[in-house]
Structures are given as C-alpha cells and as structure tokens.
Amino acid sequence: MRILLVASAFNSLTQRVHAELRESGHRVGVELALGDDMLRARVAQFEPDLILAPMLTRAIPEDIWTEHTVLIVHPGPMGDRGPSSLDWAMYENAPEWGVTVLQAVAAMDAGPIWASAQFPMRDCGKSELYRNEVADAAVRAALAAVARFESGDFTPEPLDYTRPDVRGQLRPYHGQQFRRINWSADSTATVLRKLRAADSQPGVVDQLFGREYFLHSGHHEDRLRGVPGTIIATRDGAICRATIDGAVWLPQLRARRAPGGPVTFKQPATDVLGPEFLVGIPEIPVTPFEAATRNTWSEVRYREHREVGYLEFAFAGGAMSTAQCRRLLAAYRQACDRPIDVLVLGPARDFFSNGIHLNVIEGAADPAEESWQNINAMDDLVEAILTTTDKLVISAVTGNAAAGGVMLALAADEVWCRESAVLNPHYRLMGLYGSEYWTYTLPRRVGAEAAARLTRETLPVSARAAGALGLVDRVVPGDATEFRSWVRQTAEELAAAPELQDRLVHKKQRRVEDEARKPLSAYRAEELAHMRQNFYAIDEPYHQLRRNFVHKVCPLATPTHLLA
C-alpha cells in the first residue's frame, strides 16, 4: 500500500513506524504537520491508500479525513482523550497504560477504534517510557491496524464508554498547576513522580535563588539529606536537592525565558546556575563501581558477573559532552584493568548514544572550539575500544543510536541489538562529515558501497535491516528487560567458551594487520580535517543546523530526504 505518515516531528516513534512499514513492503511517505495547505498538497501528490499519524499534536483537516482513512496513534488506553495522556498516567501512578489506534473524526481522540495494546508502567521518566514500552505497544497496535485496513474486511469499533474494557476518560491539559512541587510538604516519591512526568517536555517550573527554571527529570538519592528545597550537593553537572524525607538529583535545567529575552534550552544544571550560586556546595562524586550498588544518580555504572564486566552508561537524550566522554573513557580504562575476558557496553534501557552534545556546544562561549573538543573526546573513547585486544568487547544496543553513537557501538567486536532499536548511521542532517573512525569501522562491516549509501540516504535503519546488512551481529526480540537478560546469559556463555582465547589471539593479529595496512591515526586525521572545516569555516551549515536543532526551530517544509 501507499501509506503517508503525518507527524508533528520525525521522532523516534515515527522513525520506527516508518522503518517497520517499509520492511513490510509498503511505500511510505512522510509529511510533517506544518500547515493544512501543505498537507493537502502532499496528500494530493502522494495519493495515499492510508494516512497514519504516529505522533501528532494538531488536528487533521476535515476535508482530508472525510476523503481518506486517517488513523491516529494515541498514547492512551481505549476511551482516553486529551493532550496529556502519559502525564496523567504518571501523575496518578497508574500500574498499566495503553495505546489506541483510532480513526480521525471531528471530535479529538473519539473516533472508531482500529487497534489497541497495553503495557506496564515503569519507574522511569516519561521520555524513556515513551521510547520503550509506549513505542513497543504503539508499533504493535499500528501494524495491527494497518493489516486490518489492508484486509478490507475489518469494521472498527465505535467508542463506547459502557463497555467494561473502555476505561479511559477525557482529561484536560496537564498544566503547571498539577506539576508544581511543594518542597516543604511533598515526599520524595511525589517529587519524583512530578519530575518524571515532565522530564523532557515541558519540565516543572520552580524557583532557585529567586529565579524561575524548568526542572527536567529527577533521580533518587539514597544517602544525602538536608533542609527541604535546598541544594545540598553537585555531581557531574547535576544538583542534588533535599526533600522532606530524602533528596533527588536534577541533571538538567532550563532557565525560564524572560519576556522578549533569548530562547532558552536544556543544559547541565550546574552550567545553567553558574558557579556564583554554588559556592560552598560540595561536589560529591561516586565511582562507577559504587554507583552499581546504590540507588543514587550516576551516568556511568560498572558491575561484574562470572568473568563478564558490564559498563552501563545513560546520558540524557543520548548526547555525550566532552566531560561525559572523558568520564566514560576513564571508566572504560578502569574496566579494562579488571580480570575479565568479556566487556559489555551499553545502558540497561533507552538510548545507546547519539554522539556529541549539541546543547552543551550551543551553550559554550566558543561553540566551534567546544565542538572540536567534543569530537576529539568521542574519538579518544572509540580509539580505546578499537585498540583493546585482550578482551572481547560487546556493544549491547538496547535503544536507539544515531550518528557518532552508532559508530561508538561499531567500535566493539560484536554489536547485539534489541529488535525495537532504530539506528541512524549518518551525520549529514547536522552538516557534518563525521568522525569516530567511521571510515574504518563502517566499510569494514557493510562494504564501501553500503557505507556510502547509509551515510548519504539519511534514513533510519531498523535493527532487522541492520542485521541483514551486517551493521549489527545479532538482533534479539523482546522488551528491554528480556534483552538485557539475554545479553547477560550470552555474554557469560562467551566468557566460558573454550574458543574465547583463540578469538582474542585472532583479534590481536587482525589489529596488527589493519594497523600495518592503514594506521588508525590516519583515519582519524582524515576525518578530523573534514570536521575542522565543518566547525571553523564561516560558510559551513553546521552551526545554523545545530542552532535550529537546539532551539527546536520548525522547518518551513518537510525535508526532501523524507519524501518517498
């Protein structure tokens, strides 16, 4: 079928639906919901059999949904209506939630139901939940709805609140009046629930030092205590704030925009506040080894089990700043000093990595210089992995990865990927040539022709497609918990296998041969020559593209690479 995806953004869910439908043999086009007239023109040009909206924040014009079947993917159970479905689910501490695919009609979210799927709620932030449990359920429901439409013999069910399985309701927008934190009365659990329900957007408005900020996400602290509402510690760019019965870590803040003032964006909390407000507040670090045994915030954790080391990292949005890359490199070197034979890299849930940290770069005094420092820090990390010859290194890709984050994964000996993950192995949409030794690792895996195509086409690649290309070695179904269980079992089997030492000998020999053929330093120098041009030349598009990304500037039209 010809299926047109209409979305407010080509986000992770839209990318995954796009990849799944293409794999199923459908011709898929994308139109961003930037204006009714543009949408009408695109529909007339594409002539879709079906219109599917995986993520939409505005109504489809009546003349389109009366002439075409339009299916809306709504992140709520049957009967749920309104713009803040997940926010309410987290605010009310719902044990489970759902996704419903319904047909567009005049009343928002009230059309006939084509499919639905349930999922358990998890103790995490809204955006992490969205990219995992919500996305898995949404894809199941969307693919079921598409198959039912294609069959031609399915009749959708009208919304009927008298049915016992229709438990949703119409809810208002979840505004700041519901999100506001009372630091002198709210428990830690309540504070975390409010923060996590607003982690990526819109944030929780609060005051610090007489100024208003948006707080983005929150994490538990198991030991530190203080006067409720006060900042009692910092760690790796985050601040720790006391509650009435504990404390929470706040990794990111965004200053509330003053009337007529510049647009603000999320950055590490200590960068937003500035040193003048943090005088006398102690920096309390935690080692990756200690973090693995505690219920405290840390971006990097390390644990061991049966001759296998697990270096877990979880960076907000998958972005890795210069400092974060250096901290991860230090932890990697410590892990390499351990008496283990297999080392697994990757977070337990959510993003693997999306490469350099564009928000931190945008906030730097000299964005070009910070870009240069950031890409070199990424290269240092990748080089350390590539030159590890006494251990088998595994990248366990539980969630999505893009740009330098994909190349970070490819530095390992094997890449194991959860079936739900989506990869974007390209840099062009940010106007960059790319580094992280991609000119060595990518052709080595998929061949020169496929490497050129992947970096040129700028389209998402599903895990299954990546497996078929040889971009990843193993593709495993299941949710994040099931995937990590499989990773652990398989890694420990590898560590116990008698042929492991032969593999390590072969690995060392291959590194010597590859180095003799062309040194890693040559790949790096060639890539960085392009990147220096991207960062420092005045006529390069990178800086404007980065600003547009950070400040969420809407494009004037759907980008050409999304047009089928």
C-alpha positions as CSV (number, residue, x, y, z in Angstrom):
1,M,0.0,0.0,0.0
2,R,0.9,3.6,-0.3
3,I,1.0,4.9,3.3
4,L,1.5,8.6,4.2
5,L,2.8,9.2,7.7
6,V,1.7,12.6,9.1
7,A,3.6,13.6,12.2
8,S,4.5,16.7,14.2
9,A,8.1,15.6,14.2
10,F,10.1,12.7,12.7
11,N,10.7,11.5,16.2
12,S,11.8,8.1,17.4
13,L,8.4,6.5,17.2
14,T,7.7,7.9,13.7
15,Q,11.1,6.6,12.6
16,R,10.4,3.2,13.9
17,V,6.9,3.0,12.3
18,H,8.5,4.3,9.1
19,A,11.1,1.5,9.1
20,E,8.6,-1.2,10.1
21,L,6.2,-0.3,7.3
22,R,9.0,-0.1,4.7
23,E,10.2,-3.6,5.7
24,S,6.7,-4.9,5.3
25,G,6.8,-3.8,1.6
26,H,4.7,-0.7,1.8
27,R,5.7,2.5,0.0
28,V,5.9,5.1,2.8
29,G,6.0,8.8,2.6
30,V,6.3,11.3,5.4
31,E,4.7,14.8,5.7
32,L,5.4,16.9,8.7
33,A,2.3,18.7,10.1
34,L,3.5,22.2,9.3
35,G,0.3,23.6,7.8
36,D,-3.1,22.5,6.4
37,D,-2.5,23.7,2.8
38,M,0.9,21.9,2.7
39,L,-0.7,18.7,4.0
40,R,-3.5,18.9,1.4
41,A,-0.9,19.4,-1.4
42,R,1.1,16.4,-0.2
43,V,-1.9,14.2,0.1
44,A,-2.9,15.1,-3.5
45,Q,0.6,14.4,-4.7
46,F,1.2,11.2,-2.9
47,E,-2.3,9.7,-3.4
48,P,-2.1,7.5,-0.2
49,D,-4.2,4.4,0.3
50,L,-4.0,5.1,4.1
51,I,-2.8,8.1,6.2
52,L,-1.3,7.1,9.6
53,A,-0.3,9.7,12.3
54,P,2.1,8.1,14.8
55,M,2.8,11.4,16.7
56,L,0.5,14.3,16.0
57,T,-0.2,17.4,18.1
58,R,-2.7,19.2,15.8
59,A,-5.9,18.2,14.1
60,I,-6.1,16.8,10.6
61,P,-8.3,19.0,8.3
62,E,-11.9,17.7,7.9
63,D,-11.7,17.6,4.1
64,I,-8.7,15.1,4.4
65,W,-10.2,12.7,6.9
66,T,-13.6,12.7,5.1
67,E,-11.9,11.7,1.8
68,H,-9.2,9.4,3.2
69,T,-9.0,6.9,6.1
70,V,-6.8,8.6,8.7
71,L,-5.6,6.6,11.7
72,I,-4.3,8.4,14.8
73,V,-1.9,6.6,17.2
74,H,-2.9,7.9,20.7
75,P,-0.8,7.1,23.7
76,G,-3.7,6.2,26.0
77,P,-6.0,3.2,26.6
78,M,-9.4,2.9,24.9
79,G,-11.5,5.9,25.8
80,D,-8.6,8.1,26.9
81,R,-8.8,11.6,25.3
82,G,-6.8,14.7,25.7
83,P,-3.3,16.0,25.0
84,S,-1.5,14.8,28.2
85,S,-2.3,11.1,28.4
86,L,1.1,9.9,29.7
87,D,1.5,12.8,32.0
88,W,-1.8,11.9,33.8
89,A,-0.8,8.2,33.9
90,M,2.4,9.0,35.7
91,Y,0.9,11.7,37.9
92,E,-1.8,9.2,39.1
93,N,0.8,6.4,39.4
94,A,-1.2,4.1,37.0
95,P,0.1,0.4,37.1
96,E,-0.5,0.0,33.4
97,W,-1.5,2.1,30.4
98,G,-2.2,1.6,26.7
99,V,-2.0,2.8,23.1
100,T,-5.1,3.1,20.9
101,V,-5.2,3.5,17.1
102,L,-8.4,5.3,16.2
103,Q,-9.9,6.9,13.1
104,A,-9.9,10.7,12.8
105,V,-13.3,12.3,13.2
106,A,-14.5,15.8,14.2
107,A,-14.0,15.1,18.0
108,M,-10.4,14.7,19.0
109,D,-9.5,11.1,20.1
110,A,-13.1,10.0,19.8
111,G,-13.2,8.1,16.5
112,P,-13.8,4.4,15.9
113,I,-11.1,2.1,17.3
114,W,-8.9,0.0,14.9
115,A,-6.5,-1.5,17.4
116,S,-5.2,-1.1,21.0
117,A,-2.3,-2.5,23.0
118,Q,-1.5,-2.5,26.7
119,F,1.9,-2.1,28.5
120,P,3.1,-2.0,32.1
121,M,4.2,1.3,33.6
122,R,7.8,1.5,34.7
123,D,9.6,3.6,37.3
124,C,11.3,5.9,34.9
125,G,10.9,9.2,33.1
126,K,8.2,9.9,30.5
127,S,10.5,10.1,27.6
128,E,12.2,6.9,28.5
129,L,8.8,5.2,28.9
130,Y,7.7,6.7,25.5
131,R,10.8,5.3,23.7
132,N,10.4,1.8,25.2
133,E,7.0,0.5,26.5
134,V,4.9,3.1,24.7
135,A,6.8,2.7,21.4
136,D,6.6,-1.1,21.6
137,A,2.8,-1.0,22.2
138,A,2.3,1.7,19.6
139,V,4.1,-0.3,16.9
140,R,2.1,-3.5,17.7
141,A,-1.2,-1.5,17.5
142,A,-0.3,0.4,14.4
143,L,0.8,-2.7,12.5
144,A,-2.3,-4.5,13.5
145,A,-4.5,-1.5,12.4
146,V,-2.6,-1.3,9.0
147,A,-3.1,-5.1,8.4
148,R,-6.8,-4.8,9.3
149,F,-7.2,-1.9,6.9
150,E,-5.4,-3.7,4.1
151,S,-7.6,-6.8,4.6
152,G,-10.6,-4.7,3.7
153,D,-12.9,-6.8,5.9
154,F,-12.4,-5.2,9.3
155,T,-15.0,-2.8,10.8
156,P,-13.6,-0.5,13.5
157,E,-15.5,-0.4,16.8
158,P,-17.1,2.9,17.8
159,L,-16.0,4.4,21.1
160,D,-18.4,3.1,23.7
161,Y,-17.9,4.0,27.4
162,T,-20.4,1.4,28.5
163,R,-18.0,-1.4,27.6
164,P,-16.0,-2.7,30.6
165,D,-12.7,-2.6,28.7
166,V,-13.1,1.1,27.8
167,R,-11.6,2.6,30.9
168,G,-10.2,5.9,29.7
169,Q,-11.7,9.3,30.0
170,L,-11.4,12.9,28.7
171,R,-8.8,14.7,30.6
172,P,-7.6,18.4,30.4
173,Y,-4.1,19.6,29.6
174,H,-1.7,18.7,32.4
175,G,-0.6,22.2,33.2
176,Q,1.9,23.5,35.7
177,Q,-0.8,23.8,38.4
178,F,-0.6,20.0,38.6
179,R,3.2,19.8,38.3
180,R,4.2,22.3,41.0
181,I,6.4,20.9,43.7
182,N,5.9,21.8,47.4
183,W,9.3,21.1,48.8
184,S,8.1,21.6,52.3
185,A,5.3,19.0,52.0
186,D,5.8,16.6,49.0
187,S,7.5,13.3,49.7
188,T,10.4,12.1,47.6
189,A,8.1,9.7,45.7
190,T,5.7,12.6,44.9
191,V,8.6,14.9,43.8
192,L,10.0,12.2,41.5
193,R,6.6,11.4,40.0
194,K,6.0,15.1,39.1
195,L,9.5,15.5,37.7
196,R,9.4,12.3,35.7
197,A,6.0,13.1,34.2
198,A,7.6,16.3,32.7
199,D,11.2,15.2,32.1
200,S,11.7,16.1,28.5
201,Q,8.8,18.4,28.0
202,P,7.5,20.6,29.4
203,G,9.6,20.5,32.6
204,V,8.4,21.6,36.0
205,V,8.5,25.3,36.8
206,D,10.3,26.0,40.0
207,Q,12.4,28.7,41.7
208,L,16.0,28.7,42.7
209,F,17.8,31.7,44.1
210,G,14.9,33.9,43.2
211,R,14.8,32.9,39.5
212,E,12.5,30.6,37.7
213,Y,13.7,27.5,36.0
214,F,12.2,24.4,34.3
215,L,13.4,21.2,36.1
216,H,13.9,18.3,33.7
217,S,13.7,14.8,35.1
218,G,14.7,13.6,38.6
219,H,16.5,10.7,40.2
220,H,16.6,9.2,43.6
221,E,19.4,9.8,46.2
222,D,19.8,7.2,48.9
223,R,22.1,8.9,51.5
224,L,22.2,12.7,51.4
225,R,19.8,14.7,53.5
226,G,19.3,18.4,54.1
227,V,16.8,21.3,54.5
228,P,13.9,20.6,52.1
229,G,14.2,22.6,48.9
230,T,17.9,23.4,49.3
231,I,20.8,22.3,47.1
232,I,23.0,20.0,49.1
233,A,25.4,18.6,46.6
234,T,26.6,18.6,43.0
235,R,27.8,15.7,40.8
236,D,28.9,15.7,37.2
237,G,26.8,18.7,36.3
238,A,23.7,17.7,38.3
239,I,22.5,19.2,41.5
240,C,21.0,17.3,44.5
241,R,18.0,18.9,46.2
242,A,16.7,17.9,49.6
243,T,13.1,16.8,50.2
244,I,11.2,16.2,53.4
245,D,12.2,12.6,53.5
246,G,15.3,12.3,51.3
247,A,16.7,14.0,48.2
248,V,16.6,14.0,44.4
249,W,19.1,14.6,41.7
250,L,18.3,17.1,39.0
251,P,20.7,16.7,36.0
252,Q,19.2,19.3,33.7
253,L,17.6,22.8,34.0
254,R,16.3,25.3,31.6
255,A,16.0,29.0,32.6
256,R,12.5,30.3,32.1
257,R,12.6,32.7,29.2
258,A,12.1,36.4,30.1
259,P,9.6,38.4,28.1
260,G,11.4,39.4,24.9
261,G,14.5,37.6,26.0
262,P,16.5,34.9,24.2
263,V,15.2,31.4,23.8
264,T,16.5,29.1,26.5
265,F,17.3,25.4,26.3
266,K,18.2,22.4,28.5
267,Q,21.7,22.2,29.8
268,P,23.5,20.6,32.7
269,A,22.1,22.1,35.9
270,T,25.4,23.5,37.2
271,D,26.1,25.2,33.9
272,V,22.7,26.9,34.0
273,L,23.0,28.1,37.5
274,G,26.6,29.2,37.3
275,P,29.3,28.9,39.9
276,E,28.2,32.1,41.8
277,F,25.2,30.2,43.2
278,L,27.0,27.0,44.0
279,V,29.7,28.4,46.4
280,G,30.1,26.2,49.4
281,I,28.0,23.3,47.9
282,P,30.2,20.2,47.8
283,E,30.8,18.1,44.8
284,I,30.2,14.5,45.9
285,P,31.4,12.0,43.2
286,V,30.5,8.4,43.0
287,T,32.6,5.7,41.3
288,P,31.0,3.5,38.6
289,F,31.6,0.5,40.9
290,E,29.9,2.2,43.9
291,A,27.0,3.5,41.7
292,A,26.1,0.0,40.7
293,T,25.4,-1.0,44.3
294,R,23.4,2.1,45.3
295,N,20.1,3.9,44.5
296,T,21.7,7.2,43.5
297,W,22.2,9.1,40.3
298,S,25.1,8.3,38.1
299,E,25.5,8.4,34.4
300,V,28.1,5.5,34.4
301,R,27.9,2.3,36.4
302,Y,30.1,-0.8,36.3
303,R,29.3,-4.3,37.6
304,E,30.7,-7.8,37.1
305,H,29.3,-11.3,37.0
306,R,31.0,-14.5,36.1
307,E,34.1,-13.2,34.2
308,V,32.0,-10.5,32.4
309,G,32.1,-6.8,33.0
310,Y,29.1,-4.6,32.3
311,L,29.9,-0.9,31.7
312,E,26.5,0.8,31.7
313,F,26.0,4.5,30.7
314,A,22.9,6.5,30.5
315,F,23.2,10.1,29.1
316,A,20.1,12.3,28.9
317,G,18.9,12.3,25.3
318,G,21.8,10.0,24.3
319,A,24.0,13.1,23.9
320,M,27.6,12.9,25.2
321,S,29.5,16.1,26.1
322,T,33.3,16.4,26.3
323,A,33.2,15.9,30.0
324,Q,30.8,12.9,29.7
325,C,33.1,11.3,27.1
326,R,36.1,11.7,29.3
327,R,34.3,10.2,32.3
328,L,33.2,7.2,30.3
329,L,36.7,6.8,28.9
330,A,38.1,6.8,32.4
331,A,35.6,4.2,33.5
332,Y,36.3,2.1,30.4
333,R,40.0,2.1,31.2
334,Q,39.3,1.0,34.8
335,A,37.1,-1.8,33.4
336,C,39.9,-2.9,31.1
337,D,42.2,-3.3,34.1
338,R,39.8,-5.8,35.7
339,P,40.4,-9.6,35.4
340,I,37.6,-10.2,32.9
341,D,37.6,-11.6,29.4
342,V,34.3,-10.1,28.1
343,L,33.2,-6.5,28.5
344,V,29.7,-5.4,27.6
345,L,29.0,-1.7,26.8
346,G,25.6,0.0,26.9
347,P,22.7,1.2,29.0
348,A,20.1,-1.1,30.5
349,R,17.4,0.9,28.8
350,D,16.8,3.7,26.4
351,F,19.4,5.4,24.0
352,F,22.8,3.8,23.4
353,S,24.2,7.1,22.2
354,N,23.5,10.0,19.8
355,G,27.1,11.3,19.6
356,I,28.3,14.8,20.5
357,H,26.2,17.0,22.9
358,L,24.7,19.8,20.7
359,N,23.1,21.6,23.7
360,V,26.3,21.9,25.6
361,I,28.1,23.1,22.5
362,E,25.4,25.7,21.8
363,G,25.8,27.0,25.4
364,A,29.6,27.2,25.2
365,A,31.4,30.5,24.9
366,D,33.1,29.2,21.7
367,P,30.8,26.6,20.1
368,A,33.4,25.8,17.4
369,E,36.1,25.1,19.9
370,E,33.7,23.1,22.1
371,S,32.6,21.1,19.1
372,W,36.3,20.3,18.4
373,Q,37.0,19.2,22.0
374,N,33.8,17.1,22.0
375,I,34.6,15.2,18.8
376,N,38.1,14.6,19.9
377,A,36.8,13.2,23.3
378,M,34.5,10.9,21.3
379,D,37.4,9.8,19.2
380,D,39.6,9.1,22.2
381,L,36.8,6.8,23.6
382,V,36.3,5.0,20.3
383,E,40.1,4.6,19.9
384,A,40.4,3.0,23.3
385,I,37.7,0.4,22.4
386,L,39.3,-0.3,19.0
387,T,42.7,-0.9,20.5
388,T,41.5,-3.2,23.3
389,T,42.9,-6.6,22.2
390,D,42.9,-8.6,25.4
391,K,39.1,-8.6,25.9
392,L,36.1,-9.3,23.7
393,V,34.1,-6.1,23.7
394,I,30.3,-6.2,23.1
395,S,28.0,-3.3,22.3
396,A,24.6,-4.1,23.7
397,V,22.3,-1.7,21.9
398,T,19.0,-1.7,23.9
399,G,17.7,1.6,22.5
400,N,18.2,3.9,19.6
401,A,21.5,5.2,18.3
402,A,22.5,7.9,15.8
403,A,25.5,9.5,14.2
404,G,28.6,9.1,16.3
405,G,26.6,6.9,18.7
406,V,26.2,4.3,16.0
407,M,30.0,4.5,15.3
408,L,30.7,4.2,19.0
409,A,28.8,0.9,19.0
410,L,30.6,-0.3,15.9
411,A,34.0,0.0,17.7
412,A,33.2,-3.1,19.6
413,D,34.0,-6.7,18.4
414,E,30.3,-7.5,18.2
415,V,27.1,-5.5,18.2
416,W,24.0,-7.0,19.7
417,C,20.8,-5.1,19.1
418,R,17.3,-5.2,20.5
419,E,14.8,-5.7,17.7
420,S,13.0,-2.5,18.6
421,A,16.0,-0.2,18.3
422,V,16.4,2.2,15.3
423,L,19.8,3.3,14.0
424,N,20.6,6.4,12.1
425,P,24.2,5.8,10.9
426,H,24.7,9.3,9.3
427,Y,25.8,12.8,10.1
428,R,24.6,14.8,7.1
429,L,21.5,16.3,8.7
430,M,23.8,18.2,11.0
431,G,26.1,19.3,8.2
432,L,28.9,17.1,9.4
433,Y,31.3,14.7,7.7
434,G,31.6,12.6,10.9
435,S,34.4,11.1,12.8
436,E,34.6,8.3,15.5
437,Y,36.7,6.3,13.0
438,W,33.6,5.6,10.9
439,T,35.6,5.5,7.7
440,Y,37.4,2.4,9.2
441,T,34.6,0.6,11.1
442,L,31.6,1.1,8.8
443,P,33.0,-0.2,5.5
444,R,34.7,-3.0,7.4
445,R,31.3,-4.2,8.4
446,V,29.0,-3.5,5.4
447,G,31.4,-2.7,2.5
448,A,32.3,0.6,0.9
449,E,29.1,0.8,-1.3
450,A,26.7,0.2,1.5
451,A,28.6,2.5,3.8
452,A,28.3,5.3,1.3
453,R,24.6,4.7,0.9
454,L,23.9,4.6,4.6
455,T,25.7,7.9,5.2
456,R,24.1,9.5,2.1
457,E,20.5,8.5,2.4
458,T,19.9,9.8,6.0
459,L,17.0,7.5,6.7
460,P,16.5,5.4,9.8
461,V,17.5,1.7,9.7
462,S,15.6,-0.9,11.7
463,A,17.5,-3.4,13.8
464,R,16.4,-6.2,11.5
465,A,17.6,-4.3,8.4
466,A,20.9,-3.5,10.2
467,G,21.3,-7.3,10.9
468,A,20.7,-8.1,7.2
469,L,23.3,-5.5,6.2
470,G,25.9,-6.8,8.7
471,L,25.8,-3.5,10.5
472,V,25.0,-5.4,13.7
473,D,25.7,-9.1,14.6
474,R,22.7,-10.2,16.5
475,V,19.1,-9.0,16.6
476,V,17.0,-10.1,19.6
477,P,13.3,-9.6,20.2
478,G,11.7,-8.7,23.5
479,D,11.5,-5.7,25.8
480,A,14.4,-4.1,27.4
481,T,14.4,-6.4,30.4
482,E,14.3,-9.5,28.3
483,F,17.1,-8.2,26.1
484,R,19.4,-7.5,29.0
485,S,18.7,-10.9,30.4
486,W,19.6,-12.5,27.0
487,V,22.8,-10.3,26.8
488,R,23.9,-11.4,30.3
489,Q,23.4,-15.1,29.5
490,T,25.0,-15.0,26.1
491,A,28.0,-12.9,27.3
492,E,28.6,-15.3,30.1
493,E,28.5,-18.2,27.7
494,L,31.1,-16.5,25.6
495,A,33.3,-15.9,28.6
496,A,33.1,-19.6,29.5
497,A,33.6,-20.8,25.9
498,P,37.0,-22.7,25.3
499,E,37.4,-20.9,22.0
500,L,37.5,-17.4,23.5
501,Q,41.2,-17.3,23.8
502,D,41.7,-18.2,20.2
503,R,39.3,-15.4,19.3
504,L,41.4,-12.9,21.3
505,V,44.6,-14.1,19.6
506,H,42.9,-13.6,16.2
507,K,41.6,-10.2,17.3
508,K,45.1,-9.1,18.2
509,Q,46.5,-10.3,14.9
510,R,43.9,-8.6,12.9
511,R,44.5,-5.3,14.7
512,V,48.2,-5.6,13.9
513,E,47.4,-6.3,10.2
514,D,44.9,-3.5,9.9
515,E,47.3,-1.1,11.6
516,A,50.1,-2.0,9.1
517,R,47.7,-1.6,6.2
518,K,46.5,1.9,7.4
519,P,47.0,3.2,10.9
520,L,44.1,4.3,13.0
521,S,45.8,7.7,13.3
522,A,45.4,8.2,9.5
523,Y,41.7,7.6,9.6
524,R,41.3,10.0,12.5
525,A,43.4,12.7,10.8
526,E,41.4,12.5,7.6
527,E,38.1,12.6,9.4
528,L,39.1,15.5,11.6
529,A,40.4,17.5,8.7
530,H,36.8,17.5,7.4
531,M,35.4,18.1,10.8
532,R,37.7,21.1,11.4
533,Q,36.3,22.6,8.2
534,N,32.7,21.9,9.4
535,F,33.4,23.5,12.8
536,Y,35.5,26.5,11.9
537,A,34.7,27.6,8.3
538,I,32.3,30.5,8.2
539,D,30.3,29.2,5.2
540,E,29.6,25.7,6.7
541,P,25.9,24.9,7.6
542,Y,26.7,23.1,10.8
543,H,26.3,26.0,13.2
544,Q,22.9,27.1,11.9
545,L,21.7,23.5,11.7
546,R,22.8,23.0,15.3
547,R,21.0,26.1,16.5
548,N,17.9,25.0,14.7
549,F,18.0,21.6,16.4
550,V,18.7,23.0,19.9
551,H,16.1,25.8,19.7
552,K,13.6,23.4,18.1
553,V,13.1,25.6,15.0
554,C,10.4,24.1,12.8
555,P,11.4,23.6,9.2
556,L,9.4,25.5,6.5
557,A,8.6,22.4,4.7
558,T,9.1,18.6,5.0
559,P,12.8,17.8,4.4
560,T,13.4,16.2,1.0
561,H,15.0,13.1,2.4
562,L,11.6,12.1,3.9
563,L,9.7,12.4,0.6
564,A,9.1,9.0,-0.9
